[in-house]
Amino acid sequence: MYLSRFARVRLGHFPTALERLDNLTRHLGGPEIWIKRDDCTGLATGGNKTRKLEFLVGDALAQGADTLVTQGATQSNHVRQTAAAACKTGLRCHALLEQRVTNMGDAYSTSGNVLMDDIMGCEYEERPEGLDMNAEGEALAEKLRTQGRKPYFIPGGGSNTIGALGYVACANEMVQQFDDERLTVDAIVHATGSTGTQAGLLAGLHAMNVDIPVMGVSVRAPEDKQRANVHRLAVATADLLGARGDLPQSRVAVDDTEVGGGYGQPTDAMVDAIALLARQEGILLDPVYSGKGFAGLLSMIRRGVLTKGQRVVFIHTGGSSALFAYGHLFSRQTAPTRAI
Ligand SMILES: *Cc1c(COP(=O)(O)O)cnc(C)c1O
């Protein structure tokens, strides 16, 4: 793929493991389910933003930045990984945290990712829900610039073409693993939010002429909007790569049936999916993204969209730190009636 022409810093442990879920596959009676362990990228409890940040922070350093500025929801995994990347590369980190979830209790605003932001010395300010958060972030960067700092602004989720290169690299890495294991793969499934993960995967697969379907399980936007947003970034990323040929919108598959009450709002299917994978395989998902993503995979199996003879790869994008912000859903003391 020749990604070495782009500035990059090493932040994570790669390649991440690709593992077959034997217990779960047996429990469900097929399809054969594999998991790509991007929860184990090694950066301050890991997750999918680490791959994006390798290119984004590489670009920031190439531009002589001294401060990373970004934004996310209060329990943002992206902000936590950006804070860690800043520590590791000797930069400062300023973040804006949007109060997008306000009904989750005290732990939501103090524990999980927020606690880790505090430990890593990330400076953050809160913002009420509903503002244009990227515009707020640009304004903060501008303010820091007038104070003599050299800020580098990273959009929410690290989702621009440079960040998406991280998932071009992941597409490359997975196809290499499929080839090493002699695996044909019928579908790749993962949670989609700010779009960089799915866009990067699609751009990377397109550049390699690999047509494995990639199903994004939306955690926020309705299907049409998410498909359009993923497609726009995938095309721009393919352009940055210089990939030949069109990347049609028909290549972008999104399932929005797991969103429930909205971003960060729990669903029963999410709680059940987290309990199932934990108890079958000892792997912890998260309540905002991968739990809903995995619930989407289970629902596709139930609906016959994915069938017994097939092989499917779920990308675990991380986020288990946020479990501590949602502990009331899982604790045997506070949630005794759920399936878990
Ligand atoms: C950010 C995030 C996602 C979504 O990835 P996008 O590139 O924003 O679509 C999925 N899972 C976890 C755990 C995340 O933190």
The ligand as a Tripos MOL2 file, in Angstrom:
@<TRIPOS>MOLECULE
LIG
   15    15     1     0     0
SMALL
NO_CHARGES

@<TRIPOS>ATOM
      1 C1        -14.8370    5.9140   17.9740 C.3       1 LIG1
      2 C2        -15.2310    4.5100   18.2180 C.ar      1 LIG1
      3 C3        -15.8970    3.7490   17.2370 C.ar      1 LIG1
      4 C4        -16.3710    4.3200   15.9370 C.3       1 LIG1
      5 O1        -15.3560    4.5670   15.0280 O.3       1 LIG1
      6 P1        -15.5240    5.7610   13.9840 P.3       1 LIG1
      7 O2        -14.2650    5.7670   13.2270 O.co2     1 LIG1
      8 O3        -15.7400    6.9990   14.8310 O.co2     1 LIG1
      9 O4        -16.7140    5.4900   13.1630 O.co2     1 LIG1
     10 C5        -16.1860    2.4290   17.5010 C.ar      1 LIG1
     11 N1        -15.8450    1.8740   18.6820 N.ar      1 LIG1
     12 C6        -15.2250    2.5720   19.6490 C.ar      1 LIG1
     13 C7        -14.9330    1.8800   20.9190 C.3       1 LIG1
     14 C8        -14.8910    3.9120   19.4580 C.ar      1 LIG1
     15 O5        -14.2820    4.5920   20.4280 O.3       1 LIG1
@<TRIPOS>BOND
     1     1     2 1
     2     2     3 ar
     3     2    14 ar
     4     3     4 1
     5     3    10 ar
     6     4     5 1
     7     5     6 1
     8     6     7 2
     9     6     8 1
    10     6     9 1
    11    10    11 ar
    12    11    12 ar
    13    12    13 1
    14    12    14 ar
    15    14    15 1
@<TRIPOS>SUBSTRUCTURE
     1 LIG1         1 GROUP 0 **** ****
